[in-house]
Amino acid sequence: MAVYFLNLKTFGRSGGSSAVSAAAYRAGERIHDERTGRTYDHTDRRDVLHKEIMLPRAFADDDMSCWARQRSELWNTAELAESRKNARVAREYLVALPAELDPEQRLDLVRGFSRELVERYRFALDLAVHAPRDFPGSDPRNFHAHLLATTREVKAHGLTAKTSLELNDAKRRAMGLAPVIHELLYVRERWATVTNEALRDAHIDARVDHRSLAAQGIDREPYPHIPRAAFEMERHGYQSAQAERLREDYRARIEARLQRAATTTAATTTTATAATTATTTAATHATVATATATTAAAAVAPPPDPGKPKTLEEIRRQAREDWLLMRQEASKALSQNTAAAAVGQTRDRLDDEYLSR
């Protein structure tokens, strides 16, 4: 599956870095550093798939800018433009290219992203696309690109002022710009966006996400990042104390996470059990209280008097029952008397008595 990776690195005098050396290594070329007098030769590299220098479109076709298209001249100019001993001379974006894309699609992806950076920050950018290294233990999917940029804006006649990325927050605020951290966050998100667009256009389901594992809702520790120096030591058969320490820290974080999960689970179970017990006890107490109240009420309340109806409906019902009982008694008497007249008179009298109630 596609993997998100964007790492930002700076090259400065205080750390002994050289932009000329970095450019020669990434492009696989031989370049002489005019400031230090050293020559860096990396022409034996065979993993450089593509390299080019990008300039802002405003003067990319200007004949006066041809100096910036020469790798040696561009990076020697970048070195000589700085006078401070702690100056920053270059900035690099290292990105992982999806192995799911074909070579042309990977190149289109990183070139489009590089063009956006050039037009946004007005610097010169040296792009180099590398294939996976061919040595034991290397990942054959590790296609990646180095985007080495100047820290100064490039013009037809040379490098000028520092780009907005190199200004401190006070200067950026005076120019009406947000803190520089927002630029870094924007670049990280933008790389994820254009990568996913390339995968979608290629009809590939894989996607990348620039957010942290926690922001994505993934509950695991991030894998340790082994620095290149430590990695190269182990690759050549040497033991790296730094790499071992990073792996040990990673294992300790995993163990701590498992312990926290176990503690949380136990606490949740205990809480749920206590809540269930409390609910059951409360329900039992409520049932007992209800039964006790009902019994007490029954003991205190006087028994109902069936002979004394209380409501109008009960009175009417009682009257109807009395009338029916009288009819039944009259019918028995009339059945013993053969005189039809007497029977009729008796029924009429009873009917009149009922209707008058």
C-alpha positions as CSV (number, residue, x, y, z in Angstrom):
1,M,0.0,0.0,0.0
2,A,1.1,3.6,-0.6
3,V,3.0,5.2,2.3
4,Y,3.0,8.8,3.2
5,F,6.5,10.3,3.8
6,L,7.7,13.9,3.6
7,N,10.8,15.0,5.6
8,L,12.1,18.5,5.7
9,K,15.8,19.0,6.1
10,T,18.0,22.1,6.1
11,F,21.7,22.5,5.2
12,G,23.6,25.1,7.2
13,R,27.1,26.2,7.9
14,S,26.8,25.6,11.7
15,G,26.4,21.8,11.1
16,G,29.2,21.6,8.6
17,S,26.8,21.0,5.7
18,S,27.5,21.9,2.1
19,A,24.8,22.6,-0.5
20,V,27.3,21.7,-3.3
21,S,28.0,18.3,-1.7
22,A,24.3,17.6,-1.3
23,A,23.6,18.6,-4.9
24,A,26.4,16.4,-6.3
25,Y,25.3,13.4,-4.3
26,R,21.6,13.7,-5.2
27,A,22.2,14.3,-8.9
28,G,25.1,11.8,-9.2
29,E,27.5,14.3,-10.6
30,R,31.0,15.7,-10.0
31,I,31.0,19.3,-8.6
32,H,33.8,21.5,-7.3
33,D,33.0,23.6,-4.3
34,E,34.6,27.0,-4.9
35,R,34.2,28.1,-1.3
36,T,36.0,25.2,0.3
37,G,38.1,24.0,-2.6
38,R,36.8,20.4,-2.3
39,T,35.5,18.3,-5.2
40,Y,32.6,16.0,-4.7
41,D,32.4,13.1,-7.2
42,H,29.3,10.8,-7.2
43,T,29.2,9.9,-10.9
44,D,29.2,6.2,-10.0
45,R,25.6,6.4,-8.9
46,R,23.2,4.3,-11.0
47,D,20.0,4.9,-9.1
48,V,19.3,8.4,-10.4
49,L,16.2,8.1,-12.6
50,H,15.6,11.8,-13.3
51,K,17.1,15.2,-12.5
52,E,16.3,18.7,-13.4
53,I,16.5,22.3,-12.1
54,M,13.2,24.2,-11.9
55,L,13.0,28.0,-11.9
56,P,9.9,30.4,-11.5
57,R,8.1,30.8,-14.8
58,A,8.4,34.6,-14.6
59,F,12.0,34.4,-16.0
60,A,12.5,30.7,-16.8
61,D,12.9,31.5,-20.5
62,D,15.1,34.5,-19.9
63,D,18.6,33.9,-21.4
64,M,20.1,35.7,-18.4
65,S,18.9,32.9,-16.1
66,C,20.8,30.2,-17.9
67,W,23.4,30.4,-15.1
68,A,20.8,28.9,-12.7
69,R,20.3,25.9,-14.9
70,Q,23.9,24.8,-14.4
71,R,24.0,22.7,-11.2
72,S,27.5,23.6,-10.3
73,E,27.0,27.4,-10.8
74,L,23.7,27.4,-9.0
75,W,24.9,25.8,-5.8
76,N,28.3,27.6,-5.7
77,T,26.3,30.8,-6.0
78,A,24.1,29.7,-3.1
79,E,27.2,29.0,-1.0
80,L,28.9,32.3,-1.8
81,A,25.7,34.3,-1.2
82,E,26.0,33.6,2.5
83,S,28.5,35.3,4.8
84,R,27.4,34.3,8.3
85,K,29.1,31.2,9.8
86,N,25.7,29.8,10.9
87,A,23.9,30.6,7.6
88,R,21.4,28.2,6.1
89,V,22.2,27.6,2.5
90,A,19.7,25.0,1.3
91,R,16.4,23.4,2.2
92,E,15.3,19.9,1.1
93,Y,12.0,18.1,0.9
94,L,12.4,14.3,0.8
95,V,9.2,12.5,-0.4
96,A,8.3,8.9,-0.9
97,L,6.8,8.1,-4.3
98,P,4.0,5.5,-4.5
99,A,5.3,2.2,-5.9
100,E,1.7,1.6,-7.2
101,L,2.3,4.3,-9.9
102,D,4.3,3.6,-13.0
103,P,7.6,5.6,-13.7
104,E,5.9,8.3,-15.8
105,Q,3.1,8.8,-13.2
106,R,5.6,9.1,-10.4
107,L,7.6,11.7,-12.3
108,D,4.4,13.7,-13.2
109,L,3.4,13.7,-9.5
110,V,6.7,15.0,-8.1
111,R,7.2,17.5,-10.9
112,G,3.8,19.0,-10.4
113,F,4.4,19.3,-6.6
114,S,7.9,20.8,-7.3
115,R,6.4,23.4,-9.6
116,E,3.9,24.5,-6.9
117,L,6.7,25.0,-4.5
118,V,8.8,27.0,-6.9
119,E,5.9,29.3,-7.8
120,R,4.9,29.8,-4.2
121,Y,8.3,30.5,-2.7
122,R,10.2,31.9,-5.8
123,F,13.3,29.7,-5.2
124,A,15.3,27.5,-7.5
125,L,14.7,23.8,-7.0
126,D,17.0,20.9,-7.9
127,L,14.8,17.8,-8.4
128,A,16.3,14.3,-8.3
129,V,14.2,11.1,-8.5
130,H,15.9,7.9,-7.1
131,A,15.2,4.2,-7.6
132,P,15.3,1.8,-4.6
133,R,18.9,0.9,-3.6
134,D,20.0,-2.6,-4.8
135,F,21.5,-4.1,-1.6
136,P,20.4,-6.8,0.9
137,G,17.6,-5.7,3.2
138,S,16.5,-2.7,1.0
139,D,12.9,-2.2,0.1
140,P,12.3,-2.6,-3.6
141,R,9.3,-0.2,-3.4
142,N,11.4,2.7,-2.0
143,F,11.1,5.1,-4.9
144,H,11.7,8.6,-3.6
145,A,12.6,12.1,-4.7
146,H,14.9,14.8,-3.3
147,L,13.7,18.4,-3.8
148,L,16.8,20.6,-2.9
149,A,15.8,24.3,-2.8
150,T,17.8,27.5,-2.4
151,T,17.0,29.6,0.7
152,R,17.0,32.8,-1.4
153,E,14.7,33.9,-4.2
154,V,16.2,33.5,-7.6
155,K,16.3,36.2,-10.2
156,A,17.7,36.4,-13.7
157,H,20.9,38.0,-12.4
158,G,21.4,35.9,-9.3
159,L,20.0,35.0,-5.9
160,T,18.4,37.9,-3.9
161,A,16.5,38.1,-0.6
162,K,15.7,35.2,1.7
163,T,12.4,33.4,0.9
164,S,9.5,33.9,3.2
165,L,10.2,30.4,4.6
166,E,13.5,31.6,6.1
167,L,12.1,34.6,7.9
168,N,11.4,34.5,11.6
169,D,7.8,34.9,12.8
170,A,8.3,38.6,13.8
171,K,9.3,39.6,10.2
172,R,6.6,37.4,8.8
173,R,4.0,39.1,11.1
174,A,5.2,42.5,9.9
175,M,4.6,41.4,6.3
176,G,1.1,40.2,7.2
177,L,2.1,36.5,7.0
178,A,1.2,33.7,9.4
179,P,3.8,31.9,11.5
180,V,6.1,29.7,9.4
181,I,4.7,26.5,11.0
182,H,1.6,27.1,8.9
183,E,3.7,26.9,5.8
184,L,5.2,23.6,6.9
185,L,1.8,22.2,7.7
186,Y,0.5,23.3,4.4
187,V,3.2,21.6,2.4
188,R,2.7,18.3,4.3
189,E,-1.1,18.4,3.6
190,R,-0.5,19.4,0.0
191,W,1.8,16.5,-0.7
192,A,-0.9,14.1,0.6
193,T,-3.5,15.8,-1.5
194,V,-1.6,15.6,-4.8
195,T,-0.5,12.1,-4.1
196,N,-4.1,10.9,-3.6
197,E,-5.1,12.7,-6.7
198,A,-2.4,10.9,-8.7
199,L,-3.5,7.5,-7.2
200,R,-7.2,8.3,-8.0
201,D,-6.4,9.3,-11.6
202,A,-4.5,6.1,-12.0
203,H,-7.6,4.1,-10.7
204,I,-5.7,2.9,-7.7
205,D,-7.6,2.4,-4.4
206,A,-4.7,3.1,-2.1
207,R,-4.5,6.4,-0.3
208,V,-2.1,8.3,2.0
209,D,-2.8,10.5,5.0
210,H,-0.5,13.2,6.4
211,R,-2.1,13.2,9.8
212,S,-0.7,11.6,12.9
213,L,-1.8,8.1,13.9
214,A,-3.8,9.6,16.8
215,A,-5.6,12.0,14.5
216,Q,-6.5,9.1,12.2
217,G,-7.9,7.1,15.1
218,I,-5.2,4.5,14.8
219,D,-4.2,3.1,18.2
220,R,-0.6,2.1,17.9
221,E,2.9,3.5,18.3
222,P,4.7,4.9,15.3
223,Y,7.5,2.8,14.0
224,P,11.0,4.1,15.0
225,H,12.9,6.2,12.4
226,I,16.5,5.0,12.2
227,P,18.9,7.8,11.0
228,R,20.8,7.2,7.8
229,A,24.2,7.0,9.5
230,A,23.0,4.3,11.9
231,F,21.3,2.5,9.1
232,E,24.4,2.5,7.0
233,M,26.5,1.2,9.9
234,E,24.2,-1.8,10.3
235,R,24.0,-2.4,6.6
236,H,27.8,-2.8,6.5
237,G,27.7,-5.2,9.5
238,Y,28.5,-2.9,12.3
239,Q,26.4,-2.4,15.5
240,S,24.8,1.0,16.0
241,A,24.1,1.9,19.6
242,Q,21.8,4.7,18.4
243,A,19.6,2.3,16.4
244,E,19.4,-0.2,19.3
245,R,18.4,2.6,21.7
246,L,15.7,3.8,19.3
247,R,14.3,0.2,19.0
248,E,14.5,-0.3,22.7
249,D,12.5,2.9,23.2
250,Y,10.0,1.7,20.7
251,R,9.6,-1.6,22.6
252,A,9.2,0.2,25.9
253,R,6.4,2.4,24.4
254,I,4.6,-0.7,23.2
255,E,4.8,-2.3,26.6
256,A,3.6,0.8,28.3
257,R,0.7,1.1,25.9
258,L,-0.3,-2.6,26.6
259,Q,-0.1,-2.0,30.3
260,R,-2.3,1.2,30.0
261,A,-4.8,-0.8,27.9
262,A,-5.0,-3.6,30.5
263,T,-5.4,-1.1,33.4
264,T,-8.1,0.7,31.5
265,T,-10.0,-2.5,30.7
266,A,-9.8,-3.7,34.3
267,A,-11.1,-0.3,35.6
268,T,-13.9,-0.3,33.1
269,T,-14.9,-3.8,34.0
270,T,-14.9,-2.9,37.8
271,T,-16.9,0.2,37.2
272,A,-19.5,-1.7,35.1
273,T,-19.8,-4.4,37.7
274,A,-20.2,-1.9,40.5
275,A,-22.8,0.0,38.5
276,T,-24.8,-3.2,37.8
277,T,-24.7,-4.2,41.4
278,A,-25.8,-0.8,42.6
279,T,-28.7,-0.8,40.0
280,T,-29.8,-4.3,41.1
281,T,-29.7,-3.3,44.8
282,A,-31.6,-0.1,44.2
283,A,-34.2,-2.0,42.2
284,T,-34.6,-4.6,45.0
285,H,-34.9,-1.9,47.6
286,A,-37.5,-0.1,45.5
287,T,-39.6,-3.3,45.1
288,V,-39.5,-4.0,48.9
289,A,-40.4,-0.4,49.6
290,T,-43.4,-0.6,47.2
291,A,-44.6,-3.9,48.6
292,T,-44.3,-2.5,52.2
293,A,-46.2,0.7,51.3
294,T,-49.0,-1.3,49.6
295,T,-49.4,-3.6,52.7
296,A,-49.4,-0.7,55.1
297,A,-52.0,1.2,53.0
298,A,-54.2,-2.0,52.9
299,A,-53.9,-2.3,56.6
300,V,-54.8,1.3,57.3
301,A,-57.6,1.8,54.7
302,P,-61.1,0.8,55.8
303,P,-62.7,-2.1,53.9
304,P,-65.2,-1.0,51.2
305,D,-68.9,-1.1,52.0
306,P,-70.6,-2.9,49.1
307,G,-74.0,-1.8,50.5
308,K,-73.3,1.9,50.1
309,P,-72.5,2.8,46.5
310,K,-70.5,6.0,46.2
311,T,-70.9,7.2,42.6
312,L,-74.0,8.0,40.5
313,E,-73.2,5.2,38.1
314,E,-73.1,2.7,41.0
315,I,-76.5,4.0,42.2
316,R,-78.1,3.6,38.8
317,R,-76.7,0.1,38.5
318,Q,-78.0,-0.8,41.9
319,A,-81.5,0.5,41.0
320,R,-81.6,-1.6,37.8
321,E,-80.5,-4.7,39.7
322,D,-83.3,-4.1,42.3
323,W,-85.9,-3.7,39.6
324,L,-85.0,-6.9,37.8
325,L,-85.2,-8.7,41.1
326,M,-88.7,-7.4,41.7
327,R,-89.8,-8.5,38.2
328,Q,-88.5,-12.0,38.8
329,E,-90.5,-12.2,42.1
330,A,-93.7,-10.8,40.4
331,S,-93.4,-13.2,37.5
332,K,-93.3,-16.1,40.0
333,A,-96.5,-14.8,41.6
334,L,-98.2,-14.3,38.3
335,S,-97.4,-17.7,37.1
336,Q,-99.5,-19.1,39.9
337,N,-102.5,-16.9,39.0
338,T,-104.5,-17.8,35.9
339,A,-106.2,-14.4,35.7
340,A,-104.7,-12.6,32.7
341,A,-106.0,-9.2,33.9
342,A,-104.3,-9.5,37.2
343,V,-101.0,-10.3,35.4
344,G,-101.3,-7.3,33.2
345,Q,-102.1,-5.0,36.0
346,T,-99.2,-6.2,38.1
347,R,-96.7,-5.7,35.2
348,D,-98.0,-2.2,34.5
349,R,-97.6,-1.3,38.1
350,L,-94.0,-2.5,38.3
351,D,-93.1,-0.7,35.0
352,D,-94.5,2.5,36.4
353,E,-92.5,2.1,39.6
354,Y,-89.3,1.6,37.7
355,L,-89.8,4.6,35.4
356,S,-90.5,6.8,38.4
357,R,-87.2,6.1,40.0
